[in-house]
Amino acid sequence: MRIEQLEYVQAVTRLGSLRRVAEELHVSQPALSETLRNLERELGVELLDRRRSGARISAEGRELLPYIAQVVEAVDSLRRAADEQHRVSRMVRVGTVSAATVSLVLPAIREFRESHAQTQVEVVDAQQGEIHTALREGSFDLGLVNYLRGDDLAPEFHSTELLRGRPVVCVRADSRLARLAVVGVDDLLGEPLIVMRSGYVMHRFVHRLLDGRQPLFSYSVDGAEMGKIMVANGLGATILPDYSIADDPLEASGVITWRPLDCRSTEVLLVAQRRKSTAPPQAARALHDVLVRRAGALGVRAA
């Protein structure tokens, strides 16, 4: 049984003759008639009442029309869903806290584009709460967020750990702090400090690290990339996960560098998340797989 056979039965019912159906569908009348006879033989029912004046739907055929309509509608729904899946697969939307943009996200997108040249990738820098909201609403396919070691992962998302690192001090290479082997809290307090805005995990870490003490001066910024640019321009120091600075062009060119913190610090995890309630588009799954593979190749992913 083929779906076009059922559609032919519906067309005969609507138009009232094989001739009119053949004309509308641009098929030969003998081929149309033979197709319907094959369906009748398969079902064991005379669907058409054939007379010299033409063929009409039979009484038995009319009894089966509701079932035929259900099958055709189900197939139409499947086609619409497939079209929508195809449309969505042409765009992958990723929300990220930008912590590992240079070391992981950009290389992963470059690799993904090699095999998905027609798929657009939209990358949006946002805070963790904003990313979670967008994932719940379906406006993001993937979210890349940071957690501190020991934090509870949001239970409504599938979470895959990508990178694991330590908070470090990112400084300009010619700064006073760059001459230190290890940077303590007192050292930080004597310099302008560039702090991630409230809502970022690193804001929470710095607040815990300073324990109420105030730096000489502080800036509030959105995301690691802006923080590194401000460091490169001599505006102060910032605290980021080490994987956010690794392979950065500003570090590779010698403009910025990093130093470990002289304190008991926790690990920072970069996690890829997606909704549990719906299956992601194929392209989003493919990008997720590339991110996981790339993270493994960096050698700083947790076992």
QUIJO-V607911 format. One line per field, one symbol per residue. phi: phi as a letter, one per 40 degrees, with the letter a starting at -180 (. if undefined). burial: + if it has 24 or more other C-alpha atoms within 12 Angstrom, else -. A space follows every 50 residues. Layout:
phi=???
burial=???
//
This chain:
phi=.bcccccccccccccgaccccccccfbccccccccccccccccgbccbbc bcchbbccccccccddccccccccccccccccccccccccabbbcacgcb dccbcccccccdccbbccccbbbbcacdcccccccccgcbcbbbbcbcdh ccccccbcbbcbbbabcbccbccbcccccccbbcccccccbdbcbccdhc ccccccdcccfgcbcdaabbbcgcccdccccccgcibbbacccccdgcdc cccgcbaabcccacbccbbbbcbacccbccddcccccdccccccccccgb ccc
burial=----+++++++++---+++-+----------++-+++-++-----++++- ----+++---+--++--++--+---------------++-++++++++++ +++++++++--+---+--+-+-++++++++++++++-+++++++++++-- ---+--+++++++++++++++++-+-++----+-+-+++-+++++++-++ ++++++--+-----+--+++++++++++++++-+++++++++++++++-+ +---+++++++---+++++++++++----++-++++++-++++++--+-+ +--
//
